[in-house]
Amino acid sequence: MAKYTLKVNGRNRTVDAEPDTPLLYVLRENLALKGPRFGCGLGQCGACTVHLDGQAVRSCLLPVGDLKGAITTLEGLGTSAKPSKLQRAFIDEQAAQCGYCVNGMIMSAAALLANNKSPSETEIREALAGNLCRCGTHQRIIAAIKRAAVA
């Protein structure tokens, strides 16, 4: 075990972990952040998406021992009392059905909107291409991202 100090959601957090422990496990188990979810463990479904220095990345693939940079999770975007405009748009559009993919969808969309304030539908679809949703709420997810872009 080693000690790591991670900047998570604007705060320095110290954790004990093996260097090859995936960031996802550290976030969920050590820091009790439940936004990022375990989906496939292979970086293919997007449920574990977080931001590393503003870029959407798959936390299941990132060993904690290799991390450099600031991490933002879904919890860092807003709170239930004060959701971000993107989170609010997902609520307003009722974009979640089972909710399992929502973390990845919101985190991927937030990274897109940080770099492109007015994305086209094609750009939104490209940004979400690595995020899987089995419930079929894609149209509402796209509508939520469009709503957040104009808000």
C-alpha positions, 0 to 999 in steps of 0.5 A: 500500500502507498499513500496518494494525494488526489485533487478530487472535486477541488479538494485534496484527498489522501488515500491508501491504495495499491498503485495498480488500483483503478481510480474507480475503486478509489473513488467509490470505496475510499472516498465514497463517491458513488457517481462513477459506476462500475459497468464493464471494467474495460473502458467500453461502456462509459459508466465510470467516466470522470474528468481528468484535467477537464477531459472525459476519461474512463476511471476503471482504466486509470491506475491510481499510481499513474495519476497526475491532475485534477479529478472531477466526478459527477458530485463535483458538477453540482449537488442535489440541492443545486444541480449544474445546468446540465444536471438540471437539463437531464432532470427537466428532460427526464433523460434517465430511465434506470439511471445507470449510464447517466454518470457517463452521459453527463460527464461526457456531455460536460466535457463536450460543453466545456469546449463547445458551447453550442454543439450540433446534434452530430457533435453530441452523438460523437461525444457520447459514442463511447457511452452505452445506454440499454434503456433507449433514452438517447433522444431525451439525453440529446435533448437535455444536452441541447437544453443545457447548451442554450441555457 
